[in-house]
Amino acid sequence: MSGTMKLNVSPEIERSIQRHLDRGEYSSPEEVLLAALEQLNDYSETVADIDQSFLDEKAGRVHSLRDADATLRKKHGFGPRS
């Protein structure tokens, strides 16, 4: 894989990148795109985690906070919540 990739972007995207550069937030278009890709990756991971939590709940692998609290209190010798 080469170290350079040419991208054709719409004028709207180009203006958006330029706005970030003009504000001094980033020093190059590559930095703007890297920040955007990091946000996209974070978003994708969050969506995957949420999807997994729904699957876990559906499969019965989720416990209520009340149950988890009671289990930990019993395990560590604390009395029940009053």
CORSULQUI-V876562 format. One record per residue. N is the residue number from 1. PHI is phi in whole degrees, -180 to 180 (* if undefined). OMEGA is omega in degrees with one decimal (* if undefined). D_CENTER is the distance of its C-alpha to the mean C-alpha in Angstrom with 2 decimals. Layout:
n: <N | N>
phi: <PHI | PHI>
omega: <OMEGA | OMEGA>
d_center: <D_CENTER | D_CENTER>
This chain:
n: <1 | 2 | 3 | 4 | 5 | 6 | 7 | 8 | 9 | 10 | 11 | 12 | 13 | 14 | 15 | 16 | 17 | 18 | 19 | 20 | 21 | 22 | 23 | 24 | 25 | 26 | 27 | 28 | 29 | 30 | 31 | 32 | 33 | 34 | 35 | 36 | 37 | 38 | 39 | 40 | 41 | 42 | 43 | 44 | 45 | 46 | 47 | 48 | 49 | 50 | 51 | 52 | 53 | 54 | 55 | 56 | 57 | 58 | 59 | 60 | 61 | 62 | 63 | 64 | 65 | 66 | 67 | 68 | 69 | 70 | 71 | 72 | 73 | 74 | 75 | 76 | 77 | 78 | 79 | 80 | 81 | 82>
phi: <* | -79 | -85 | -126 | -128 | -90 | -121 | -101 | -118 | -69 | -58 | -63 | -67 | -60 | -65 | -64 | -61 | -64 | -60 | -66 | -67 | -63 | -77 | 80 | -71 | -139 | -102 | -156 | -58 | -62 | -65 | -62 | -66 | -62 | -63 | -65 | -67 | -63 | -63 | -64 | -64 | -61 | -61 | -62 | -65 | -64 | -62 | -63 | -65 | -65 | -58 | -64 | -65 | -65 | -64 | -62 | -64 | -62 | -87 | 79 | -94 | -114 | -118 | -69 | -61 | -60 | -66 | -64 | -61 | -62 | -63 | -67 | -63 | -66 | -61 | -102 | 77 | -93 | -74 | -66 | -65 | -102>
omega: <-178.3 | -179.2 | -177.9 | 176.8 | 177.1 | 178.8 | 171.4 | -179.3 | 179.3 | 176.6 | 178.7 | 178.8 | 178.8 | 178.2 | 179.2 | 177.3 | -178.4 | 177.8 | 178.7 | 177.9 | -178.7 | 178.7 | -179.9 | -179.4 | -177.5 | -177.3 | 179.3 | 175.8 | 179.6 | 177.9 | 177.4 | -179.4 | 177.9 | 178.3 | 179.0 | 178.8 | 176.4 | 177.2 | 178.5 | 177.8 | 177.9 | 179.0 | -179.2 | 177.9 | 178.7 | 178.4 | 178.7 | 178.1 | 178.3 | 177.5 | 179.4 | -179.8 | 176.0 | 178.1 | 178.3 | 179.3 | -179.7 | -178.7 | 178.2 | -179.2 | -178.4 | 179.0 | 179.1 | 176.7 | 178.2 | 179.3 | 179.6 | 178.1 | -179.6 | 179.2 | -179.8 | 179.1 | 179.4 | -178.6 | -174.7 | 172.7 | 175.6 | 177.3 | 178.6 | 176.4 | 177.4 | *>
d_center: <27.32 | 28.46 | 26.85 | 27.27 | 25.88 | 27.45 | 25.46 | 27.14 | 25.19 | 26.45 | 28.15 | 25.52 | 22.72 | 25.19 | 25.96 | 22.35 | 21.98 | 25.36 | 24.50 | 21.78 | 24.38 | 27.09 | 25.22 | 25.01 | 21.23 | 21.34 | 24.38 | 24.00 | 22.62 | 20.92 | 18.97 | 17.90 | 16.80 | 15.00 | 12.98 | 12.30 | 11.36 | 8.93 | 7.20 | 7.78 | 6.58 | 2.99 | 4.00 | 6.15 | 4.88 | 4.04 | 7.32 | 8.88 | 8.61 | 10.11 | 12.57 | 13.55 | 14.23 | 16.49 | 18.22 | 18.76 | 20.24 | 22.39 | 23.64 | 24.53 | 22.32 | 21.12 | 23.41 | 23.91 | 23.50 | 27.28 | 27.93 | 25.70 | 27.44 | 30.83 | 30.21 | 29.19 | 32.12 | 34.51 | 33.30 | 33.71 | 36.91 | 35.83 | 37.55 | 36.01 | 34.49 | 37.16>
